[in-house]
Amino acid sequence: MGSALISLSCAASAASTTYPSKPLRILVPYAAGGASDNIARQIAAAITGQTGQAVVVDNRPGGSGVIAVQALQAAPADGHTFAVFDPSVASMNPFLFRKLAYDPERALVPVTVLARNPIALVALPSFP
């Protein structure tokens, strides 16, 4: 995972004075227990502590994040559904799939970088 991004289903609704008016949902396109899931659960706990509103972490693994993006698109545009994604969902998937069920430039709005996870390729000095 490079950097984790969070996307909103509708940022404009979040400005409402009664927000959040119902439980929030954070979609994670990976199985429970990974880095993105851990970050989402920490965010959920912080939001619950600040607002008193329940936050559900909804893991939707598979399909290189496509399943979670489709769930995000199907959610009401009321600002109560977020997603924590690896940037590959927007940057690599258009090149990996002939037909993508979403347009990353229109379907996803990056809000902030939540974490950085550097990845290194290493080999023995004897490797040709």
C-alpha positions, 0 to 999 in steps of 0.5 A: 500500500502506497498512500491511503486515501479517503473518499466521500460519497458527497462532501457537500452534505457533510457541511450540514449542521445536523451531520452526522444524522445517522451511523457512518460507514467506512468502506475498505477494499481489503480484508480485515486485519490489514493496514487499511482496515487498521487505519479505518478502525482508528478513524472510526473510533475517533469519529465516534468519540468526537460525534457520539455517532456509530461508525461501521467499518465495512470490508469489501475485499476483492476485484482490486478495489472495484467491489468497494468502489461500486458499494461507494457509488451505490451509497446515498450521496449524503456524506455518511459513506467514506472509503479508505483506498490505496491509490491504485484503485484510481491510478492503476485499475484503468490500466488493469481492466479493459472495462472499469465499472467506474471512472476514477476521475469522476467517481472518487474525490480524494480527501486526504492522505492518511498514511504512507507505507514505503515499499522496497525491492531488495536482493542479495549482493550476489544477485546478477 
